Amino acid sequence: MGQHTFIPVETNAKSRNDLVELGFTRQPLKVDLEVARTLEALAHAAWSIPRDQYYDGGDRYRSLNRLRAEIVEGGVKVWSTDENTPYVQLEKYNTTIGGRPREYSSLSQAIAGTAGVRKMIAYHLRYLPLSAVGTRYLVNMHLIRFTATPGRPCDTSPPGLHKDGEKYIATHLLSRCGAEGGEVIITDNDKREIDRFTMRELGECYVFDDDRIWHMLSPVAVLDGNQYAHRDTLAFDMLPEGWEPAK
């Protein structure tokens, strides 16, 4: 285990209740100076991450870091790891590239190991319904850029309503420029719409229980008259130790 950081944090009762009742929450991120600086650093880093070689439906870029965490009295312990096993989604969840081991470059620890990253992870983990004291998590940290040019929009993989095969996922907007589309749609398991929205503010986020909802992002395209557009996000897959997706 790497050197951990104890993050004192109170439970966001509204977010926990939303997840219990709806399987989805859209409460604002708690931002302080360290979190704000980290969000800005991640937005800058999105210009340098490698292209996603596994995705052909547009121009997408991606990195992957892994962290570990444990729920403790009064907060969360979070630590970085050097785990670098490939990222795999089951074909059941990703019919496009599911079952294929995917390797992504990692961000430097100067970015991925910041206090701001650990504070964001601790904040979300603390209110998850499964977060009893002693629960441990693997956290996959994804920096993802969707880019578009005229006639070449960028879509998700798989497109349309889908599940990811993770337990809890938190997605934060880092940057959006010159784009149309990129609308988030959330439904229940009967595919009845719960919410739809377009994130526009740095740090704006939503969190869901993948077992409880379906979700999608409409394709990111360029606004009329533009030659380029991008939408950058930071996502955390938060996987309780011992949990596995339904097969």
HURAGI-V689199 format. One record per backbone hydrogen bond with DSSP energy under -1.0 kcal/mol. NH is the residue of the N-H (numbers start at 0). CO is the residue of the C=O. Records with the same first field share a line. If there is no record, write none. Layout:
BEGIN
NH=CO  CO
END
This chain:
BEGIN
4=77
6=75
8=73
12=10
15=11
16=12
17=13
18=14
19=15
20=16
21=17
22=17
24=206
35=31
36=32
37=33
38=34
39=35
40=36
41=37
42=38
43=39
44=40
45=41
46=43
47=44
51=59
54=51
60=144
61=49
62=142
63=104
64=140
66=138
67=78
68=136
69=76
70=134
71=74
74=71
75=6
76=69
77=4
78=67
80=65
86=101
92=89
93=89
97=93
98=88
99=96
101=86
110=107
111=107
112=108
113=110
117=113
118=114
119=115
120=116
121=117
122=118
123=119
124=120
125=121
127=124
130=127
131=129
133=70
134=131
136=68
137=238
138=66
139=236
140=64
141=234
142=62
143=232
144=60
145=230
146=58
147=228
148=151
151=148
153=219
154=56
161=214
167=237
168=207
169=235
170=205
171=233
172=203
173=231
174=231
176=229
179=220
183=196
184=215
185=194
186=213
187=191
190=187
193=185
194=185
196=183
202=172
203=200
205=170
206=24
207=168
208=22
209=166
211=208
212=208
213=186
214=161
215=184
217=182
219=153
220=179
222=177
225=222
228=147
229=176
230=145
231=174
232=143
233=171
234=141
235=169
236=139
237=167
238=137
240=135
242=239
END
